[in-house]
Amino acid sequence: MSGIIQLPWLARNLEVTESTDPTLVGLSGVVHDETRRTITVQTSRGAKTLAKDTIRFKIDDVEIDGSKVGQRPEERVGKRYRGN
């Protein structure tokens, strides 16, 4: 996995590429907040809170499986990950 996983995601652009909810695919915006299980994205239509374990998303053109990053940001930053 790319180094983007180990960096803070606040203020980065995010785009949902896959989701268990098809209406979320294509949603994009700026990461406003992150918790252990959710990411809040500021979109053109307002803030949207997404469950990490139900989406795949891109940050800086790197695709991330949300179910594999179910930690608090402070626990995720600096952690080593294997594979996608």
Buried (B, 14 or more C-beta within 10 A) or exposed (E): BBEBBEBEBEEEBBBBBBBEEEEBEEBBBBBBBBEEBBBBBBEEEEEBEBBBBBBBBBBEEEBBBBEBBBBEBEEBEEEEBEEE
